Amino acid sequence: MSSKPVLLLTDPAHFEVTYTINPWMQPHAWAQNPIGHVAAAGRSFESLASALTAAGARLEIMPGVAGLPDMVFPANAAIVLDRLALLARFRHAERQGEEQHFRECFHALMKRGLLDDVAPLPPHCFQEGAGDCIWDAARGRFWAGYGQRSTRQAAREISAFFGREATALELISPRFYHLDVCFCPLSGGEIFYYPPAFSAASLAAIRDIVAPEDLIEATDEDAARFNVNAVNIGDRLVMAKASPGLVARLAERGYGVSQVDLLPFLMSGGGAYCMTLRLDNRSAGATALRRAAE
């Protein structure tokens, strides 16, 4: 495995916005200029890929499938840790067709030696991948969103499968339908998050685990721009176009921001994090075992 972060992306050739399964989706706007939006999506994707590569990532790009436009958001495909992949199960029929293609992709990655095992969730347990289950390397735990797309049961299944604690966080707004839209652990141990997306009990759980000085609150503007939906690589954050105020706040914490025009994908309710899936996340325990084996 390369020492560089390894990110899975999906070619956007079949991306479009033709239905609505979250409040951000704008099929009517898309229909006004579909050819122009497809071209813009291609440019946005290339800009994102360039920004991720410049930040130090190695990219794996899988093909999309006609009629499955949201495959361009592979963060929802699976949870990956310690070379193990737990496949997603989508709640909405519009995305359920993706499951077969992502399963085939992950088995292909396993044959290439990038993964050791690929497993399904139990029946009737909805869980939408790393979009609703984010690995916090600084604390060695998962944060698992539920209440909109994923079920609370999923947190228990994730914990049992990976042998790592998973803190369930209830999402109370349809606008924040996945955890990655409102919650972003950073490499320095901070949590960049949007408090109004969470129930009072979930906010208490976050604040019980994370020190106050490590909490960075996103503004309404930050959340609406999908800035919380960012990819963090070292001291670099790759995200959709941000306000100067946010860039300055993150700079004070030691983070540089690479901004990408992701407007075509924002029209479907997805940003930079949604468009990637990190394949090389490792827990401290697994890293220690690997070093011992070496």
C-alpha positions as CSV (number, residue, x, y, z in Angstrom):
1,M,0.0,0.0,0.0
2,S,1.3,3.4,-0.9
3,S,2.2,5.8,1.9
4,K,0.1,8.4,0.2
5,P,-3.6,8.6,1.2
6,V,-5.6,6.5,-1.3
7,L,-8.9,7.9,-2.4
8,L,-11.6,6.3,-4.5
9,L,-13.5,8.6,-6.9
10,T,-16.1,7.9,-9.6
11,D,-15.9,9.2,-13.1
12,P,-18.7,11.8,-13.6
13,A,-19.6,11.0,-17.2
14,H,-23.0,9.7,-16.1
15,F,-23.6,12.4,-13.5
16,E,-26.9,14.3,-13.7
17,V,-29.6,15.7,-11.3
18,T,-32.9,14.1,-12.3
19,Y,-34.6,13.3,-9.0
20,T,-34.9,14.7,-5.5
21,I,-34.0,12.6,-2.4
22,N,-32.6,15.5,-0.4
23,P,-33.5,19.2,0.0
24,W,-30.4,20.4,-1.9
25,M,-31.2,18.6,-5.2
26,Q,-32.2,20.9,-8.1
27,P,-33.4,18.8,-11.0
28,H,-35.3,21.7,-12.5
29,A,-32.2,23.9,-12.5
30,W,-30.3,21.0,-14.1
31,A,-32.9,20.6,-16.8
32,Q,-32.5,24.2,-17.9
33,N,-29.0,23.4,-19.3
34,P,-28.1,19.7,-19.0
35,I,-25.3,19.8,-21.6
36,G,-23.7,22.8,-20.0
37,H,-24.0,21.3,-16.5
38,V,-22.4,18.0,-17.7
39,A,-19.5,19.9,-19.1
40,A,-19.2,21.9,-15.9
41,A,-19.3,18.7,-13.8
42,G,-16.4,17.3,-15.8
43,R,-14.3,20.4,-15.2
44,S,-15.2,20.5,-11.5
45,F,-14.2,16.8,-11.2
46,E,-10.8,17.5,-12.8
47,S,-10.2,20.4,-10.5
48,L,-11.1,18.3,-7.5
49,A,-8.8,15.5,-8.7
50,S,-5.9,18.0,-9.2
51,A,-6.5,19.6,-5.7
52,L,-6.5,16.1,-4.1
53,T,-3.3,15.1,-5.9
54,A,-1.6,18.3,-5.0
55,A,-2.5,17.7,-1.4
56,G,-0.7,14.4,-1.5
57,A,-3.4,11.8,-2.4
58,R,-3.2,8.9,-4.8
59,L,-6.5,8.5,-6.7
60,E,-8.3,5.4,-7.8
61,I,-11.0,6.3,-10.3
62,M,-13.8,3.9,-11.1
63,P,-16.3,4.2,-14.0
64,G,-19.8,5.4,-13.4
65,V,-22.9,3.7,-14.7
66,A,-25.7,5.2,-16.8
67,G,-28.9,5.8,-14.8
68,L,-27.0,5.9,-11.5
69,P,-25.9,9.5,-11.3
70,D,-25.2,9.5,-7.6
71,M,-22.4,6.9,-8.0
72,V,-20.2,10.0,-8.3
73,F,-20.5,10.2,-4.5
74,P,-18.5,7.0,-3.5
75,A,-18.2,8.2,0.2
76,N,-21.6,6.5,0.5
77,A,-20.4,3.1,-0.9
78,A,-18.7,1.6,2.2
79,I,-16.8,2.1,5.4
80,V,-13.2,1.2,5.1
81,L,-10.7,0.7,7.9
82,D,-7.7,-1.6,8.4
83,R,-8.1,-3.0,4.8
84,L,-11.7,-4.1,5.6
85,A,-14.7,-2.7,3.8
86,L,-18.2,-2.9,5.1
87,L,-20.6,-2.3,2.2
88,A,-23.4,0.3,2.4
89,R,-27.1,-0.4,2.1
90,F,-29.0,2.5,0.6
91,R,-32.4,3.7,1.9
92,H,-33.7,5.2,-1.3
93,A,-34.6,3.1,-4.3
94,E,-32.8,5.7,-6.6
95,R,-29.5,4.6,-5.1
96,Q,-30.0,1.0,-4.4
97,G,-28.8,0.0,-7.9
98,E,-25.4,1.3,-7.0
99,E,-24.8,-1.4,-4.5
100,Q,-23.9,-4.1,-7.0
101,H,-21.5,-2.0,-8.9
102,F,-19.7,-0.8,-5.8
103,R,-19.5,-4.4,-4.5
104,E,-17.9,-5.4,-7.7
105,C,-15.4,-2.5,-7.5
106,F,-14.4,-3.4,-3.9
107,H,-13.9,-7.1,-4.8
108,A,-11.7,-5.9,-7.7
109,L,-9.7,-3.8,-5.2
110,M,-9.4,-6.8,-3.0
111,K,-8.0,-8.9,-5.9
112,R,-5.4,-6.1,-6.5
113,G,-4.3,-6.3,-2.9
114,L,-5.8,-2.9,-1.7
115,L,-8.3,-4.6,0.6
116,D,-8.3,-7.8,2.6
117,D,-12.1,-8.4,3.1
118,V,-15.4,-7.0,1.8
119,A,-18.5,-7.7,3.9
120,P,-22.2,-6.9,3.7
121,L,-24.4,-5.4,6.4
122,P,-27.2,-7.5,8.0
123,P,-30.6,-7.4,6.2
124,H,-32.8,-4.4,7.0
125,C,-29.9,-2.3,8.3
126,F,-29.6,0.8,6.3
127,Q,-26.2,2.5,6.4
128,E,-24.8,4.8,3.8
129,G,-21.0,4.3,4.1
130,A,-18.4,6.8,5.2
131,G,-20.9,9.5,4.5
132,D,-22.7,8.5,7.6
133,C,-19.8,6.9,9.5
134,I,-16.6,8.9,9.8
135,W,-13.3,7.6,11.2
136,D,-11.7,9.9,13.7
137,A,-8.0,9.0,13.6
138,A,-7.1,11.3,16.5
139,R,-9.4,9.5,18.9
140,G,-9.4,6.0,17.4
141,R,-13.2,5.9,17.0
142,F,-16.1,6.2,14.5
143,W,-18.8,8.8,14.6
144,A,-22.0,7.3,13.1
145,G,-24.9,9.4,11.9
146,Y,-28.4,8.1,12.0
147,G,-32.0,9.4,11.7
148,Q,-32.1,10.4,8.1
149,R,-30.5,7.7,5.9
150,S,-28.9,5.3,8.2
151,T,-30.4,3.4,11.2
152,R,-29.2,3.6,14.7
153,Q,-28.6,-0.2,14.7
154,A,-25.8,0.4,12.1
155,A,-23.5,1.9,14.8
156,R,-23.6,-1.4,16.7
157,E,-22.9,-3.4,13.5
158,I,-20.0,-1.1,12.6
159,S,-18.5,-1.4,16.1
160,A,-18.8,-5.1,16.1
161,F,-17.3,-5.5,12.6
162,F,-14.3,-3.3,13.0
163,G,-13.8,-3.8,16.8
164,R,-13.8,0.0,17.3
165,E,-16.1,2.2,19.3
166,A,-18.8,4.0,17.2
167,T,-20.6,6.9,18.7
168,A,-24.1,7.3,17.3
169,L,-25.1,10.9,16.4
170,E,-28.7,11.7,15.6
171,L,-29.2,14.0,12.6
172,I,-32.5,15.9,13.0
173,S,-32.7,18.0,9.8
174,P,-33.3,16.6,6.3
175,R,-30.9,19.2,5.0
176,F,-28.1,17.4,6.8
177,Y,-29.1,13.9,5.7
178,H,-25.6,12.5,6.0
179,L,-23.1,13.1,8.8
180,D,-20.4,14.3,6.4
181,V,-22.5,17.3,5.5
182,C,-22.2,18.6,9.0
183,F,-19.2,16.9,10.8
184,C,-15.6,16.8,9.9
185,P,-12.8,15.4,12.1
186,L,-9.5,17.1,11.4
187,S,-5.9,15.8,11.6
188,G,-5.0,17.9,14.5
189,G,-7.8,16.5,16.6
190,E,-10.3,19.3,16.0
191,I,-13.9,18.7,15.0
192,F,-15.4,21.1,12.4
193,Y,-19.1,20.7,12.7
194,Y,-22.5,22.4,12.4
195,P,-24.4,22.1,15.7
196,P,-28.0,22.8,14.4
197,A,-27.8,19.5,12.5
198,F,-27.7,17.4,15.7
199,S,-30.1,16.5,18.5
200,A,-29.5,17.9,21.9
201,A,-28.4,14.4,23.2
202,S,-25.9,14.1,20.3
203,L,-24.5,17.5,20.9
204,A,-23.9,16.5,24.5
205,A,-22.2,13.3,23.3
206,I,-19.9,15.2,21.1
207,R,-19.0,17.7,23.8
208,D,-18.5,15.0,26.3
209,I,-15.8,13.4,24.1
210,V,-14.2,16.4,22.4
211,A,-12.6,19.2,24.4
212,P,-14.2,22.6,23.9
213,E,-11.0,24.1,22.4
214,D,-11.1,21.4,19.7
215,L,-14.6,22.2,18.5
216,I,-14.8,24.5,15.5
217,E,-18.4,25.6,14.8
218,A,-19.5,26.1,11.2
219,T,-21.7,29.0,10.4
220,D,-25.0,28.8,8.4
221,E,-23.0,30.0,5.4
222,D,-20.3,27.4,5.8
223,A,-22.9,24.6,6.0
224,A,-24.8,25.9,3.0
225,R,-21.6,26.1,0.9
226,F,-20.9,22.5,1.8
227,N,-17.6,23.5,3.4
228,V,-17.9,21.0,6.3
229,N,-18.0,18.4,3.6
230,A,-14.3,18.6,3.2
231,V,-11.4,16.2,2.6
232,N,-8.6,16.6,5.1
233,I,-5.1,15.5,4.2
234,G,-2.5,16.5,6.7
235,D,-2.7,20.3,7.2
236,R,-4.7,20.8,4.0
237,L,-8.5,20.9,3.5
238,V,-10.0,20.5,0.1
239,M,-13.5,21.9,-0.1
240,A,-16.1,23.8,-2.1
241,K,-15.7,27.5,-2.5
242,A,-15.5,29.0,1.0
243,S,-15.9,32.5,2.6
244,P,-12.7,34.4,3.4
245,G,-13.8,34.3,7.1
246,L,-13.7,30.5,7.1
247,V,-10.4,30.3,5.3
248,A,-9.0,32.7,7.9
249,R,-10.4,30.8,10.9
250,L,-8.9,27.5,9.6
251,A,-5.6,29.2,8.9
252,E,-5.4,30.3,12.6
253,R,-5.6,26.5,13.4
254,G,-2.8,25.8,11.0
255,Y,-4.8,24.5,8.0
256,G,-4.6,25.6,4.4
257,V,-7.7,25.5,2.3
258,S,-7.8,24.4,-1.4
259,Q,-11.0,25.7,-2.8
260,V,-12.7,23.9,-5.8
261,D,-15.7,25.1,-7.8
262,L,-18.1,22.2,-7.1
263,L,-21.3,23.9,-8.1
264,P,-22.6,21.1,-10.4
265,F,-22.3,18.6,-7.6
266,L,-23.8,21.0,-5.0
267,M,-26.9,20.9,-7.1
268,S,-27.2,17.3,-6.1
269,G,-26.4,17.9,-2.4
270,G,-22.8,16.7,-2.4
271,G,-19.4,18.3,-1.9
272,A,-15.7,17.3,-1.8
273,Y,-15.9,14.6,0.9
274,C,-19.0,13.0,-0.7
275,M,-17.0,12.6,-3.9
276,T,-14.2,10.6,-2.3
277,L,-13.8,7.4,-0.2
278,R,-10.5,6.9,1.6
279,L,-9.3,3.4,1.2
280,D,-6.3,3.4,3.5
281,N,-7.6,4.5,6.9
282,R,-5.9,2.6,9.7
283,S,-6.4,2.3,13.4
284,A,-3.5,2.6,15.7
285,G,-3.8,-1.0,16.7
286,A,-3.6,-2.3,13.1
287,T,-0.7,0.0,12.5
288,A,1.2,-1.5,15.5
289,L,0.4,-5.0,14.3
290,R,1.7,-4.2,10.8
291,R,4.9,-2.8,12.2
292,A,5.4,-5.8,14.4
293,A,5.0,-8.1,11.4
294,E,7.5,-6.1,9.4
